[in-house]
Amino acid sequence: RPTASRPVSNALQIEQSTGQVSIYDTTWLLIGLPGVGKSTLGSGFEGGLVLCTSRKEVGSLKVPFLLIDSWDKALEVTDELINNRQKYAQYKFLVIDFIDAVWTLCVSAVCDKLGVSHTSEAAYGKGVDTVDSYFKRWITTLVASDYGIIFVSHVNQKDVIVQGGTVTKTICSLPIRARMIIFPLVNVIGCMEYESIKQLNTATGKPEIVRKRVINFEGNEYIEAKDRDGVLPSKVVLYKDPKKNYQMFKEYYDGVKTK
C-alpha cells in the first residue's frame, strides 16, 4: 500500500574536512596523582574558564572560574555557557576540575530523585540507567559545543596481567561506567607524573639527575594515555609556566613543531 514519504531536500550542506585538527576543537583528559599540577596545566590554556566542584581546586591559581557544587548547578552553568556563546566569546576552553566529583554529584542527584540511598536500590536497574543517561547527555553536550574541553581527574593503581606476568598500571580514577562514557569522546589523555631525567648542568658542564614533571600521550602496559589526533609526541617535559606548556601543545597542533 502507498506510504507517505518525507520531502527530500535539494540543498544538503555537505562539508569537506581539512584533515587538520585545531587545538580549539579538542577534548582533553588530564590525569595524575594529586599535586602533580593537573589544574595548573589546565589553567594555562588560552581563554580558559574553570568549572570547579570546590573553590579549593583553584585556590592557588589566578583564573576565572564558576563553582558547580551540585548537579543542577552543573547543568545550569553549562546550559548558560553553551546557549549564549556570543556572550562568553572570550572563553575558548572549559576546564572541568574535577570530573570525578561531577559524576558523584550526578549519582547523588539521581538517588534523591528516585528516593533511594544507592542506585542499586532502584528497581530494574533504573538508578544505574538514569545516572548513565544524565551524565552522558551532559558530557556529549559539552564535547559537541564549540568550546575546547579539558577534564581533570586523578589516577589509581591497578594490577594488569600481561605476557610474562602481572604489572601495576596507572589508570584514570573515574568509575568504570563514567570511563565508558568519557573515554570514546576524548581526543587526548595526558598522564602526568614525575620522572628522573639526566640533563647537562650548564654551570659545571657535567650531567646530573633532576626530577621533572612530564606528560605522557602514549599509553603502554604501565600507564594510561593516548593521542587520537596524532600530533603530540609520546612524552614531553613540562615547563613551570603553564602558558608555555599550552603554547608548546598549540605549536604541535599548528604544525610548527613535529613529534
SULSUL-V971185 format. One record per run of one state. SS is the DSSP state (H for helix, E for strand, - for the rest). FROM is the first residue (numbers start at 1). TO is the last residue. If there is no record, write none. Layout:
{{SS	FROM	TO} {SS	FROM	TO}}
This chain:
{{-	1	22} {H	23	25} {-	26	26} {E	27	32} {-	33	37} {H	38	43} {-	44	47} {E	48	52} {-	53	54} {H	55	58} {-	59	64} {E	65	67} {-	68	70} {H	71	83} {-	84	84} {H	85	88} {-	89	92} {E	93	97} {-	98	98} {H	99	114} {-	115	118} {H	119	121} {-	122	122} {H	123	144} {-	145	147} {E	148	152} {-	153	154} {E	155	162} {-	163	164} {E	165	172} {-	173	175} {H	176	185} {-	186	187} {E	188	200} {-	201	206} {E	207	216} {-	217	222} {E	223	223} {-	224	225} {E	226	227} {-	228	234} {E	235	237} {-	238	241} {H	242	254} {-	255	259}}
